[in-house]
């Protein structure tokens, strides 16, 4: 790692010599290379230069004319549009003192463009003069330094500028009039320097507490700025490529303790108790230590930190309660379920390794049973034991939020809880199918890429559970553990008939664009490939067989990808995208997913039926899902989040059992203001884990590692004022490609594939063609002898890709430098920011500052997972936000998580109610009151006054929990409209949706014309919240 860290440092320096210069200190570029075109940034041009090229000699234009003091003052106040003539920075002082100022630059003279370095140094007592332009003592050409001092808010604000003192009257500058590689440096006695503070801090005391040691000492103007303090002297210096190395977060371990899954699954109760009790004991010692520090803090920070101490105490109490439950006795259900969870996670981990090895290398290896819990995963599992086992427990209604940086193992933490819940439900009544069967865990994601990736992981967990169930049916029941993938019909089919048809097409070698039943392309247990031959679908069932004769699952993998199979089989674990819940009012049998079944057949599954079909037996209804897992919570915001929050009201009520709700777990790597977001979404309180008490970088289970011990991810800002974003990108990509391909030292795998991140598909599409064209010709200039292939192989990862192309592209991204088909560049939109885990990637180019900090963190966390990563942020100087990020690069990055924006979720705002209330309310009624569940039964509402009133009261109460206010009037209006329609069509048919068999319908799609004027619009999906506009082009 150290070697890669040093290599990366050299790589960034090498890139700087290409973009800012110089390639060599005493270089002579020669007649063919003009420095203005060769170097991207670090240049200052004469005042008044424009991009108009004029031949000076023909027009008798004077060159090398110096600007006078008045013109300089005027220029300093104008923002230049072409190229800057000045650069500098500001800092603050408590009192005025003597400072050392140094300035460096270079000019390129003659036709040969010979580099001539210039340097000046001054020692200035700032208390003498409030503003001054300093005289050059070394006769340096063109450059001048000027400073100003102003006094406000009890501090002295000092600005120091380096400028090009020549002037031009609206023409393009000559090469030898431009200053290159400009830099400024100021040394100040440390006690005098004051830090920058923000008025906004008074509203974010929590942030001020956690990040109080991250200070900002200077702000750049048209250039980046950095500072370092050595002893009594603080040096502030300008930099054209500001950088900051974000330290890694490492999992903490308890001294001399490891929590191996195999051991925890075998220990007898007394040893297990002893082993686990070490955790709360150590946790309390850590908290005592933190409390001592808190007691020394100023009062306003102390009171904020004390809130955190109380929260951590409650986490420790829950942890202790969990430990006492799983170590109660050798035959207690909690102990058995905890053992099961450990075994399942152990097997899942080992077999995922086996499958991964086979997928990537084609080799069969033996499973290695060495899985070990990370401390935070085990604590999270233990603190959820009580509320997962007992639906009456007070913590049942708390939403537990796992907050951990990307790649830290959040998925395993909640899969552990899922495994426990699945086992406990079965252990309670293993011989009564109606008491344990049905959907037990409901996992939801927001993006299809994420869903299919996490599906592989969860499928391995279910396979492991099946392996443990088969020999122990007396404990875990006869009904198999299974998993279902419940995503939109664009990806997987809804009906067996459609699935059979699609399978036929696939077997004939045709391409299937939508509704492909083959969503599992590798066996989760052994990694063998699964194709159309391994899928068997008939009119009432779906089976998938592993293609390997040695595999445990050659007789069937317990996975369902067709909606109809999911409704019949009710898989133990259901994975879906959030937007499926919009189907509530449209789909008659959705209530069945929540356990509302009354007949059962050993082979075919469950149904809800008035009569008992042949071969089926009557049962009481099944239990609803007990655990809801929402991954990547930060994505549920904005329009999608608001509508989800509205539909969540119905989901919450449908999952209630004996009046108690399902447990909810959410996870994210970037969140701010989560308590409000969670209240709006789930109408509940939340508890975040892990939680820092007084410093953001230590929360007991994880800690920041100093970059001197382990290299972190290095962010480098690149911003060339006055240069278009496109040229900036061309020069950066080309220089980087040249370095990593033509210099053997830098030709290493982590820095080979360039991952580009774009904020819009439009910007990305432009870059794809640029790679074929301008990048290619720039490479010809940088590498005239063709040391490497200039026609780079570039792929894009965007929503324009078809669902089945994505896994193939991810596999291709895994290919290393020595393999055939290795990619030179992958250009991606925000599709990459969740769930793309390709460990070999080490370099990312971010084109323009992403709109939100959480998006920025998520996207850039994709690189540098295995080797020290580098993120090159190409900022657009014409966007003021980008420029501000460049000028305050270090300050922003050193407290990155502090800048994460609060998410906005407003489920009960007027717009959200207009779009979603009809669907949610009608859907809830339809799935709750069976008399109005059938397609043509909505008019029976007039006979069901009592049931309707009871359901409405529940609905409004749940809204009040989330909203604090009521939407009683809106709901009343809806009910009146429904009853009016029912009475109006008492003599003919009234259905939920329009069809040729019915006279009238209750609901219609947005922007849809239907026969019935009174039908109200409801959404079919939460995906396309905003309507698309069609544009017609008229020929003139």
KEGUKOL-513967 format. One record per residue (C-alpha): residue in three letters; z, x, y. Coordinates in steps of 0.1 Angstrom, whole numbers, plus 2048, in hexadecimal, padded with zeros to 3 digits. Each point is the difference from the previous one (the first is absolute). Layout:
N
ALAZXY
...
***
This chain:
1036
UNK800800800
UNK80981C818
UNK7DD80F7FA
UNK7EF7E0808
UNK8167FC81F
UNK7F582280D
UNK7DC7F87F7
UNK8017E0813
UNK80E81281F
UNK7E38187FF
UNK7E77E47FA
UNK80C7EE81F
UNK7FE820814
UNK7DD8077F3
UNK7F67DD80A
UNK80E807823
UNK7E981E803
UNK7E37EA7F9
UNK8097E3818
UNK81281281C
UNK7F78247FA
UNK7FD81D801
UNK7F28097DE
UNK808824809
UNK81380E81E
UNK7E481580E
UNK7E37EB7F3
UNK7DC80180D
UNK7F17DE7F5
UNK7DC80C807
UNK7E47EE813
UNK7FB7E47E6
UNK8247F2800
UNK80C7F0820
UNK8267FF801
UNK7FF7DD811
UNK7EF7F27E1
UNK8128167E7
UNK8247F9809
UNK80B7DC800
UNK81F801816
UNK817817815
UNK7E880181D
UNK8047FB826
UNK7E17FB815
UNK7FB804826
UNK80B7E2816
UNK7E57E7804
UNK7EB80A7E2
UNK7EC7E57EF
UNK7EB7FE7E1
UNK7E0800815
UNK7ED8207F8
UNK7EE80F81E
UNK7EF822803
UNK81581181B
UNK7E781B809
UNK7E37E8807
UNK8167EA816
UNK81281D812
UNK8227F37F6
UNK81D817806
UNK8158087E2
UNK82380F7FC
UNK80C7EF820
UNK8267FD803
UNK8117DF809
UNK8187FF81D
UNK8247F2800
UNK7F77DD80C
UNK7E57FD7E6
UNK81880B7E5
UNK81A7E680B
UNK7E57E57FE
UNK7F480B7DE
UNK8238007F1
UNK8047DB808
UNK7DE7F67F2
UNK7FB7FB7DA
UNK7E08137F8
UNK7E87EE7E9
UNK7E981C7F5
UNK81681E7F7
UNK82280880D
UNK80581B81B
UNK8268017FD
UNK81A8007E4
UNK825803801
UNK8227F17F7
UNK8207F280F
UNK8248077F8
UNK8227F7810
UNK81C81680D
UNK8247F9808
UNK7FF81981C
UNK7E581780D
UNK7FE8237F3
UNK7E981E7FB
UNK7E57FC7E6
UNK7E58167F1
UNK7DD7F27FF
UNK7E380F7EC
UNK7DC7F57FF
UNK7E480B7E9
UNK7DB7F87FE
UNK7DE8107FA
UNK7DD7FF80E
UNK7DF8077EF
UNK7E9815816
UNK7DB80B800
UNK7E57F47E9
UNK81180F7E3
UNK81F7EA806
UNK81981C7FE
UNK8247F5800
UNK81780D81C
UNK8247F67FD
UNK8157F981F
UNK8267FF803
UNK8197FB81C
UNK826800802
UNK8187F581B
UNK8267FE805
UNK8077E3817
UNK8207F3810
UNK7F97DB801
UNK81B7FA81B
UNK7EB81381A
UNK7E27EA802
UNK7FA7DC7F4
UNK7DB8057F9
UNK7EA81F7FF
UNK7DF80E7F4
UNK8088237F1
UNK7EC81F809
UNK7F08137E3
UNK80C8237FF
UNK7E880C7E5
UNK7E07F5812
UNK7FA7E77E4
UNK7E17EB806
UNK7FE7DA806
UNK8227F67F4
UNK81D7F6817
UNK8237F47F9
UNK8127E6815
UNK8227EF7FD
UNK8127E3811
UNK8257F6800
UNK80D7DD808
UNK8237F37FE
UNK8087DE7F3
UNK81C7EF7EA
UNK81681F805
UNK7E78177EF
UNK7E581880B
UNK7DD7F87F2
UNK7EA81E7FE
UNK7DB7FF7FA
UNK7EC8207F8
UNK7DA800800
UNK7E58197F7
UNK7DF7F8811
UNK7DD80C804
UNK7FE807825
UNK7DA801803
UNK7EE7E180C
UNK7DE7F07F9
UNK7EE7E4812
UNK7F87E97E3
UNK7EE8187E9
UNK80480E7DE
UNK815820801
UNK7F18227F7
UNK80F8107E0
UNK81281C813
UNK8117E7818
UNK8127EF7E3
UNK82380C7F5
UNK8068007DB
UNK81F8027EA
UNK8167F681D
UNK8258027FB
UNK8207FE814
UNK82480B7F7
UNK8207FB814
UNK8228107F7
UNK81F7EF80D
UNK8258087FB
UNK80C7E67E6
UNK81E7F2812
UNK7EB7F481E
UNK7E77EC7EC
UNK8047DA7FD
UNK7F27E97E5
UNK7E97E2805
UNK8117DE7F9
UNK7F27DD7FF
UNK80F7E1811
UNK7F77ED7E1
UNK81B8137EC
UNK81B7E980C
UNK7F07E47EB
UNK7FD8167E1
UNK8228107FD
UNK7FB8027DA
UNK7E2817805
UNK81181481A
UNK81D8067E8
UNK7EA80A7E2
UNK7E8816813
UNK81880E81A
UNK7F78257F7
UNK7DA7FB806
UNK7FA809824
UNK7E1801816
UNK80081C81A
UNK7DD7FE80E
UNK7E17EA803
UNK7DD80E801
UNK7E57F6819
UNK7DD8017EF
UNK80E8187E6
UNK81A8017E5
UNK821810805
UNK81B8107EB
UNK821812806
UNK8198167EF
UNK82280C809
UNK80B8237F6
UNK82380980C
UNK8037F9825
UNK7DB7FD807
UNK7EA7E17FA
UNK7DB806800
UNK7E87E3807
UNK7DC8077F8
UNK7DF7ED800
UNK7EB7FC7E0
UNK7DE7F17FA
UNK8097F87DC
UNK8257F5801
UNK8107FE7DE
UNK81F7F47EF
UNK80B8047DD
UNK8117E17F3
UNK81C80A7E8
UNK8007F37DC
UNK8197E77F5
UNK81080B7DF
UNK8157EC7E8
UNK82480A7FF
UNK8128077E0
UNK8257FE7F8
UNK80C8237F6
UNK7FF8077DB
UNK7F47DC7F9
UNK7DF7F37F3
UNK7F97DB7F7
UNK7E88027E3
UNK7F47DE7F5
UNK8028097DB
UNK825809803
UNK8097E2815
UNK7F07E97E6
UNK81580F7E4
UNK82380780F
UNK81C7EA7F3
UNK8127EC81B
UNK81D818808
UNK7E981F804
UNK7E77EC815
UNK81C7F4817
UNK80C824805
UNK7DC80C806
UNK7F77E4819
UNK821801814
UNK7F882280D
UNK7E67EF816
UNK8177EA816
UNK81A81C801
UNK7E781980E
UNK7F17E5817
UNK8237F980F
UNK806826806
UNK7DF801812
UNK80A7E2815
UNK821810809
UNK7EE81F80D
UNK7E87EA814
UNK81D7EC80F
UNK81082180D
UNK7E0808813
UNK7FE7DC80D
UNK82380280E
UNK7F581D817
UNK7E27EC80F
UNK8007F0823
UNK80C7DC7FF
UNK7DF7EE803
UNK7F18147E3
UNK8207FE7EC
UNK8017DA800
UNK7DC7FF7F3
UNK8088197E4
UNK81E7EC7F6
UNK7E97E37F8
UNK7EE8177E8
UNK82080B7F0
UNK8097DC7F8
UNK7DE7FA7F0
UNK80381F7EB
UNK8237F57F5
UNK7F17DF7F4
UNK7E58137ED
UNK81B8147EE
UNK8137E07F7
UNK7E17F17F1
UNK7FA8207ED
UNK8238007F2
UNK7FD7DB7F6
UNK7DF8087EE
UNK81081D7ED
UNK81E7EB7F5
UNK7E87E57F2
UNK7EA8187EC
UNK81E8127F1
UNK8157E17F8
UNK7FE8027DA
UNK7E880B7E4
UNK7F27DE7FB
UNK8007F2823
UNK7DE7F480B
UNK7FF81581F
UNK80681F7EC
UNK7E47F77E7
UNK7E87F781C
UNK807821812
UNK7FA8137E0
UNK7DF7ED7FC
UNK7F6807824
UNK8068267FA
UNK7EC8007E0
UNK7E37ED80F
UNK7FE81781E
UNK80281E7E9
UNK7E47F57EA
UNK7EB7F381D
UNK802822811
UNK7F88147E0
UNK7E27EA7F6
UNK7F27FF824
UNK8008267FD
UNK7EE7FF7DF
UNK7E67E780D
UNK7FB814820
UNK7FA8207EC
UNK7E77EE7EA
UNK7EE7F081D
UNK7FC821813
UNK7FB81A7E4
UNK7F77EC7E1
UNK81D8117ED
UNK81A7ED7EB
UNK82380D806
UNK8227F47F3
UNK8167EC817
UNK81C815810
UNK81F7EB804
UNK81081281D
UNK8007E581B
UNK81C804819
UNK80C7E981B
UNK7FF80B824
UNK8217FA810
UNK7F47E4817
UNK7EE7EE7E4
UNK81F7FF7EA
UNK8167F481D
UNK7E77E5809
UNK7FF7F47DC
UNK8267FF7FD
UNK8067EF822
UNK7E97E47F5
UNK8107FA7DE
UNK8197E680C
UNK7E77EA813
UNK7E68047E5
UNK8177F47E4
UNK8127E4812
UNK7ED7E7814
UNK8207F3810
UNK80882380E
UNK802803826
UNK7E781D800
UNK7E67EA7F0
UNK7F57F5822
UNK7FE82380F
UNK7DE810803
UNK8038247F5
UNK7E8817812
UNK7F88227F2
UNK7F681681D
UNK7F38227F4
UNK7E381780A
UNK7DF7FC7EE
UNK7FF8117DE
UNK8267FF7FC
UNK8017EA7E2
UNK8067DD80E
UNK7EB7EF7E4
UNK81680E7E5
UNK81F7F4812
UNK7F57DB800
UNK7F08027DE
UNK82280B7F3
UNK80F7E080E
UNK7E37EB7F2
UNK80680F7DD
UNK8257F7803
UNK7F97DC80B
UNK7E77FB7E3
UNK81880C7E6
UNK81F7ED80E
UNK7ED7DF800
UNK7F78047DB
UNK82280C7F5
UNK8107E180E
UNK7EE7E97E6
UNK7E98137E9
UNK7FB7E37E9
UNK7F77E5819
UNK7DE80680D
UNK8047E781D
UNK81D81480D
UNK7EF822802
UNK7DA7FB801
UNK7EC7FC81F
UNK7F881681E
UNK81F815806
UNK7F481981B
UNK7E77F981B
UNK7F281F810
UNK7EA7FD81F
UNK7EA818812
UNK7E97FB81E
UNK7E18147F7
UNK7EA7FF7E2
UNK7FE8267FD
UNK8268027FF
UNK8037E37E7
UNK7E880E7E6
UNK810823803
UNK8247F27FC
UNK7F47EA7E4
UNK7FA81E7EA
UNK82480C806
UNK8107DE7FA
UNK7EA7FB7E0
UNK80F8207F1
UNK8237F2807
UNK7F77DF7EE
UNK7F18137E2
UNK8218147FE
UNK8147E0801
UNK7EA7F27E3
UNK80681F7EB
UNK8267FB804
UNK7FE7DA7FA
UNK7ED8007DF
UNK81C8107EA
UNK81B7EC814
UNK7F47DC801
UNK8247F57F9
UNK80980E823
UNK7E07FB814
UNK7EF7E27F1
UNK7E07F97ED
UNK7EA7FA81F
UNK7EF82180A
UNK806811821
UNK7DF7FE814
UNK7F1806822
UNK7E67ED814
UNK7E980B81C
UNK7FD7E2818
UNK7E880A81C
UNK7E37EE812
UNK7E27F37ED
UNK7EB81B811
UNK8118197E9
UNK80B7EE7E1
UNK7F47DF7F1
UNK8127DE802
UNK7F47EF7E1
UNK7FA80B7DB
UNK7DC7F2803
UNK7F881681E
UNK81081E7EF
UNK7EC7FB7E0
UNK7E07FE815
UNK809820813
UNK8098127E0
UNK7DF7F77F1
UNK7EE80E81F
UNK8148207FE
UNK7F88047DB
UNK7DB7FD809
UNK80581D818
UNK7FD7EB81F
UNK815806820
UNK81B7E7808
UNK8097FE824
UNK81B7E6801
UNK8187F17E7
UNK80081E7E8
UNK8197FA7E4
UNK8018257F8
UNK81B80A819
UNK8128177E8
UNK7E881C7F9
UNK8188187ED
UNK81A7F87E7
UNK822804812
UNK81080F7E1
UNK7E781A7F5
UNK7E580281B
UNK7E27F77EA
UNK7E47F0812
UNK7FD7DA7FE
UNK7DD7F0803
UNK7F17DE7FA
UNK8038067DA
UNK826802802
UNK8037DE812
UNK7FF7E07EC
UNK7FF7DF813
UNK7FB7DE7F1
UNK8057DC80E
UNK8268027FD
UNK80C8247FF
UNK7FA82480C
UNK80881F7EC
UNK7FB825808
UNK80181A7E4
UNK804825804
UNK7E18137F5
UNK81581C7EF
UNK8087FB7DC
UNK820815804
UNK80E7EB81D
UNK81E7E97FC
UNK7EC7E5812
UNK7E08007EB
UNK8097DC7F6
UNK8037F5824
UNK80D80B822
UNK8177E5810
UNK7EB7FD820
UNK7EF7E280F
UNK7E580181B
UNK7F27DD7FF
UNK8137E6815
UNK7FE7E67E4
UNK8108177E7
UNK81C80881A
UNK8077DA803
UNK8027FC7DB
UNK81381F7F7
UNK81780481E
UNK8028267FF
UNK82380F804
UNK7F481581E
UNK7E67F1817
UNK7EE817819
UNK7ED7EF81B
UNK7F3804824
UNK8147EE81A
UNK7E37E980A
UNK7FF7EE7DF
UNK81D7EA80C
UNK7E87ED817
UNK7F47EE7E1
UNK8207EA7FF
UNK7F07E080E
UNK7DF8057EE
UNK8098097DD
UNK8107E47EB
UNK8128157E6
UNK80F81B816
UNK8237F27FA
UNK7FC80B7DC
UNK80382580A
UNK8237F880D
UNK80A7F57DD
UNK7F77DB801
UNK7F47FC7DC
UNK8097E77E5
UNK7ED8097E0
UNK7FD8217ED
UNK7E980F7E6
UNK8088217F0
UNK7DC80D802
UNK7F27EE81E
UNK81D800818
UNK80E7E5817
UNK7F37E0810
UNK80C7E5816
UNK7F47DF7F0
UNK80B7DC7FE
UNK7F87FE7DB
UNK80781B7E5
UNK7DF80F7F5
UNK7FC8097DB
UNK8128207F5
UNK816800820
UNK8257F8801
UNK8137F081E
UNK817817814
UNK8157FD81F
UNK7F281181F
UNK801826802
UNK814814819
UNK7ED80A820
UNK7FA82480A
UNK820813807
UNK7F481E813
UNK7E680381B
UNK7F4823809
UNK7ED805821
UNK7F1822802
UNK7F4811821
UNK8137E7816
UNK7F280F820
UNK7DE7F17F7
UNK80E7DD802
UNK7FE7FD825
UNK7E97F281B
UNK7EC7E17F6
UNK8038077DA
UNK826804803
UNK8057E1814
UNK7ED7EA7E8
UNK8118107E2
UNK8217F8810
UNK7F67DB802
UNK7F57FE7DC
UNK81E8147F6
UNK8157E0808
UNK7EF7EE7E3
UNK80281E7E8
UNK825804807
UNK8077DC7F8
UNK7EA8007E1
UNK81381E7F1
UNK8227F0804
UNK8157FB7E1
UNK81F7EB802
UNK7FB801825
UNK801826801
UNK7E281580B
UNK7EF81D7EF
UNK80B824809
UNK7E8811819
UNK7F9825801
UNK7E980F81A
UNK7F5824805
UNK7EF81481B
UNK7FD82380E
UNK7FD7F6824
UNK8147E5810
UNK8117F7820
UNK8127E0809
UNK8007F67DB
UNK81D7E8803
UNK7ED7E8817
UNK7E08037EB
UNK8137F87E0
UNK8127E3810
UNK7DF7F180B
UNK7F08067DE
UNK81C7F77E8
UNK81B7EF815
UNK81A8197F3
UNK81581D80A
UNK7F58237F5
UNK80F8207F5
UNK7ED821804
UNK80581C7E8
UNK80281E804
UNK810800822
UNK80781D817
UNK822800813
UNK7FB81781D
UNK7E28177FA
UNK7DE7F37F5
UNK7FB81E7E9
UNK81D7FA7E8
UNK8097E07EE
UNK81280D7E1
UNK7E37FA7E8
UNK7E6815812
UNK80081B81A
UNK7E7812816
UNK7F88237F4
UNK7FB81B81B
UNK7DB80B802
UNK80B8247FB
UNK80C7F77DD
UNK7E47E97F6
UNK7E07FA814
UNK7FC7DD80E
UNK7E17ED80B
UNK7F081181E
UNK7F17EA81B
UNK7E7810818
UNK7F37EF81F
UNK7DD80680C
UNK7F47F2821
UNK7E380D814
UNK8027EF823
UNK7DD7F580B
UNK7F18037DD
UNK7F57E17ED
UNK8137F77E0
UNK7E18057EC
UNK7F982480B
UNK8248087FB
UNK7FE7F37DC
UNK7E08127F9
UNK80E82280C
UNK8217FC7EE
UNK7F27F57DF
UNK7E681B801
UNK81881C80A
UNK8187F57E4
UNK7E57FE7E6
UNK7F3822809
UNK8238107FE
UNK8097F07DF
UNK7DF8077EF
UNK7F382180D
UNK821814801
UNK80D8067DD
UNK82480280B
UNK7FF7DB80D
UNK7EA7F37E3
UNK81D7EF7EE
UNK8027DD7F1
UNK81A7EE816
UNK7EC80881F
UNK7DE7FA7F2
UNK7FA7DB802
UNK8017F2823
UNK8107DE802
UNK7F57EE820
UNK8147E280E
UNK7F07E8818
UNK80E7E2813
UNK7E17EB7FC
UNK7E37FD7E7
UNK7E880481E
UNK80D823809
UNK7FF8097DB
UNK7DC7F47FB
UNK7F581681D
UNK81181E7F1
UNK7EF7FB7DE
UNK7DE80580F
UNK80D81C816
UNK8098147E1
UNK7DC7FF7F4
UNK7F380A822
UNK81381181C
UNK81B80F7E9
UNK7E58107EB
UNK7EF81081E
UNK82180C80E
UNK8078117DF
UNK7DE811802
UNK80C810821
UNK8238097F3
UNK7F480D7DF
UNK7DC80E805
UNK7FF8127DF
UNK8087E17EB
UNK81E80C7EE
UNK8067DC7F4
UNK7EC7DF7FC
UNK7FE7EF822
UNK7F67DE7F3
UNK8237F47F9
UNK8097E57E7
UNK8117E4813
UNK80E7DF7F3
UNK8107E3812
UNK81F7EC7F6
UNK7FE7DF813
UNK8007DB7FB
UNK7DA8027FD
UNK80580F7DD
UNK8007E77E3
UNK8207FB7ED
UNK7F58137E1
UNK7F281E813
UNK82280880E
UNK81180D7E0
UNK7E18157F9
UNK80280F823
UNK8258087FC
UNK7F98127DF
UNK7E4814812
UNK81980981B
UNK8168107E5
UNK7E58197F8
UNK80982480A
UNK7EC81B811
UNK7F480F7DF
UNK7F47E07F1
UNK7DD7F0803
UNK7FF7E2818
UNK81C80C816
UNK7FE7EE822
UNK7FD814820
UNK80D7E2815
UNK80D7DD7FC
UNK7FF7EA81E
UNK8197E37FF
UNK80D7E3815
UNK8247F47FE
UNK7F97F67DC
UNK80D8237F7
UNK8217FC811
UNK8117EE7E3
UNK7FF8087DB
UNK7E781D7FF
UNK81281B7EE
UNK7E981E7FB
UNK81781E7FE
UNK7E681B805
UNK7F67F5824
UNK80E81781A
UNK7EB7FA820
UNK7FB7E1815
UNK7EC7FB820
UNK80D7E2814
UNK7E57F3818
UNK8137F381E
UNK8257F6801
UNK8057E27E8
UNK80C7E0811
UNK8238027F2
UNK81881C7F6
UNK8077F07DF
UNK7DB8007F8
UNK7FF82580B
UNK81D80A7E9
UNK7F27EC7E2
UNK7DD80E804
UNK80A825805
UNK8197FF7E4
UNK7E27FF7E8
UNK7FC826804
UNK81781C7F8
UNK8127F07E3
UNK7FD81E7E9
UNK7F681C818
UNK808805824
UNK7E97E8812
UNK7EF802822
UNK7F77E2816
UNK7E780781B
UNK8027E481A
UNK7E17FD815
UNK80B7EF820
UNK7E87F0819
UNK80780D823
UNK7EF7E1810
UNK81B7E97F0
UNK820803814
UNK8157F97E1
UNK7F081C7EC
UNK80381881D
UNK8257F8804
UNK8058077DB
UNK7EF822804
UNK81580981F
UNK8207F77EF
UNK7F680A7DD
UNK8208127F6
UNK8187E680E
UNK7EE7E47EE
UNK7FE8117DE
UNK82380E7FF
UNK80E7DD800
UNK7E37EE7F0
UNK8147E47EF
UNK8117F8821
UNK7DE7F480E
UNK7FA7E77E4
UNK7F87DF811
UNK8137E07F9
UNK7ED7E87EB
UNK7F87DD80E
UNK8047E37E8
UNK8007DD810
UNK7FB7E77E4
UNK80C7E2816
UNK7EB80881F
UNK7E87E580B
UNK7E18127F3
UNK80F8087DE
UNK80B7DB7FC
UNK7DE7F4809
UNK7F08177E5
UNK81A7FE7E5
UNK8197E3802
UNK7E97E57F1
UNK7F88177E2
UNK82580B7FB
UNK80F7DE803
UNK7E67EC7EC
UNK80081C7E6
UNK8267FF7FD
UNK8017DB7FC
UNK7E38007E6
UNK81181B7EB
UNK8237F1802
UNK7FA7DA7FB
UNK7ED7FC7E0
UNK7F67DC808
UNK7E980D81B
UNK7F581F7EE
UNK7DF7F37F1
UNK7E0805813
UNK7FC7DB808
UNK8257F7805
UNK808808825
UNK8017DB809
UNK81F7FA7EA
UNK81481181B
UNK8087DD80F
UNK8137F67E0
UNK8168207FF
UNK8157FD820
UNK8208107F0
UNK7EF81D7EF
UNK7EC80881F
UNK81E7FF817
UNK8148177E9
UNK7E48197FF
UNK7FB7FE826
UNK824807806
UNK7FF8207EA
UNK7E080B811
UNK80F7FC823
UNK8208117F7
UNK7EE81F7F3
UNK7EB801820
UNK8207FF814
UNK80E81F7EE
UNK7E181480A
UNK7FA7F2822
UNK8217F580E
UNK7ED7E380F
UNK7F27E17EE
UNK7DC7F37FC
UNK80C7DD7F7
UNK7E77EF818
UNK7E28137F2
UNK80A7F77DC
UNK8067DB80A
UNK7DD7FE80F
UNK7F180E7E0
UNK8137E77EA
UNK7F57E3816
UNK7DB80C7FE
UNK8038027DA
UNK80F7DD7FD
UNK7E67F1818
UNK7E380F7EB
UNK8107F37E0
UNK8037DD80D
UNK7DD80180F
UNK7F18097DE
UNK8187EB7EB
UNK7E27EE7F1
UNK7EA81F7F8
UNK8058247F5
UNK81281A815
UNK8008247F2
UNK80C82180E
UNK7DE810803
UNK7DD7F2805
UNK7EA7F97E3
UNK7E47E97F7
UNK8177EB7EA
UNK8187F581C
UNK7FD7EB820
UNK819813815
UNK813821801
UNK82080C80F
UNK7F6824807
UNK7E281480B
UNK7F8824806
UNK80180D824
UNK7DD7FD810
UNK7F57E87E5
UNK7F17DE806
UNK80C7E57E9
UNK7F87DA7FC
UNK8247F780A
UNK807804824
UNK8268017FB
UNK80181D7E7
UNK81581D80D
UNK7F68257FC
UNK8138177E9
UNK7F98247F7
UNK7F180B7DF
UNK80B824804
UNK815814818
UNK7E781C800
UNK7E77F481B
UNK8197F3819
UNK7E780281D
UNK7DF7EE7FD
UNK7E0814800
UNK7E57F8819
UNK7DC7FE7F7
UNK7E780F818
UNK7DD7F5803
UNK7E681780F
UNK7E67EE814
UNK7DF811806
UNK7F8801825
***
